[in-house]
Amino acid sequence: MEDFFTLKSLLSYGGAAAASAALTQVIKPLLQKLPFTVSVRAVSYVTALIITLAATALSGSREPADYFLCAVNAALISLSSNGGYDLIKSLITLDTEEDDDENNS
C-alpha cells in the first residue's frame, strides 16, 4: 500500500465516505468558532459533493449526467459517513458506560 488515498479510491463509495467523514471531522471545530450555527450534516453533504465533483472531473469525465449523479452520490456518501460516525460514537459511549458500571460495582 503505497498511497492512502488515490483517485481510484476516491471514486469508490467507501473511499469517498471515509474522506468525507474525515474532512467533516476536521472542519467541525472551525464551525464552532463561527458566530452563527451551521449544520454539520449540511457540511458533510457539501464535503461529499466537493469530493465527488473533484474525483469525477479528475477522472476525465465529460458527460453532464456524471456531474448530475454527483449530487445523488454525495447524498448517499454523506448519509453513510454520518451513520458511520454515529455508530462509532455510540460504541465509544457504550464502552465508557460499561467501564463506569464496572468501577461502581
C-alpha positions in Angstrom: 0.0 0.0 0.0 1.9 3.0 -1.3 -0.8 5.7 -1.1 -3.5 6.0 1.5 -6.0 7.8 -0.8 -5.7 7.7 -4.5 -8.0 9.0 -7.2 -9.2 5.4 -7.8 -10.1 5.0 -4.1 -11.9 8.4 -4.0 -14.0 7.2 -6.9 -15.2 4.3 -4.8 -18.1 4.6 -2.4 -16.1 3.6 0.6 -13.1 5.8 -0.1 -15.3 8.9 -0.7 -17.3 8.1 2.5 -14.1 7.8 4.5 -12.7 11.0 3.1 -16.0 12.9 3.7 -16.1 11.7 7.3 -12.5 12.6 7.9 -12.8 16.1 6.4 -16.0 16.8 8.2 -14.4 16.0 11.5 -11.5 18.3 10.6 -13.9 21.1 9.7 -16.2 20.7 12.7 -14.1 22.6 15.2 -13.8 25.5 12.8 -17.6 25.6 12.6 -17.9 26.1 16.3 -15.9 29.3 16.1 -18.4 30.9 13.7 -20.9 33.5 15.1 -23.8 31.5 13.6 -24.9 27.9 13.7 -24.0 25.7 10.7 -25.5 22.2 10.4 -22.7 19.6 10.5 -24.8 17.3 8.3 -25.0 20.1 5.6 -21.3 20.5 5.8 -20.9 16.7 5.4 -23.0 16.8 2.3 -21.1 19.8 0.8 -17.8 18.0 1.6 -19.1 14.8 -0.1 -20.3 16.8 -3.1 -16.9 18.5 -3.5 -15.1 15.2 -3.3 -17.4 13.6 -5.9 -17.2 16.5 -8.2 -13.4 16.7 -8.0 -13.0 13.0 -8.4 -15.3 12.9 -11.4 -13.5 15.9 -13.0 -10.1 14.4 -12.4 -11.2 11.1 -13.9 -11.7 12.9 -17.2 -15.4 12.6 -17.4 -17.1 15.0 -19.8 -20.7 13.7 -19.6 -23.2 16.1 -17.9 -25.0 13.1 -16.5 -22.0 12.1 -14.5 -21.9 15.5 -12.8 -25.7 15.3 -12.0 -25.1 12.0 -10.4 -22.5 13.6 -8.2 -25.3 15.3 -6.3 -27.1 12.0 -5.7 -24.0 10.1 -4.8 -22.9 12.9 -2.5 -26.2 12.4 -0.5 -25.5 8.7 -0.2 -21.9 9.2 0.8 -22.9 11.9 3.3 -25.5 9.7 4.9 -23.2 6.8 5.2 -20.3 8.8 6.7 -22.7 10.4 9.2 -24.1 7.0 10.1 -20.6 5.6 10.5 -19.7 8.5 12.8 -22.8 8.0 14.9 -22.1 4.2 15.2 -18.6 4.8 16.3 -19.7 7.5 18.8 -22.4 5.2 20.2 -19.9 2.3 20.6 -17.4 4.6 22.4 -20.2 5.9 24.7 -21.4 2.4 25.4 -17.9 1.3 26.2 -17.4 4.2 28.5 -20.7 3.5 30.3 -19.7 -0.2 30.8 -16.3 0.9 32.3 -18.2 3.3 34.7 -20.5 0.4 35.7 -17.5 -1.8 36.5 -16.0 0.9 38.6 -19.2 1.4 40.6 -19.6 -2.2 41.4 
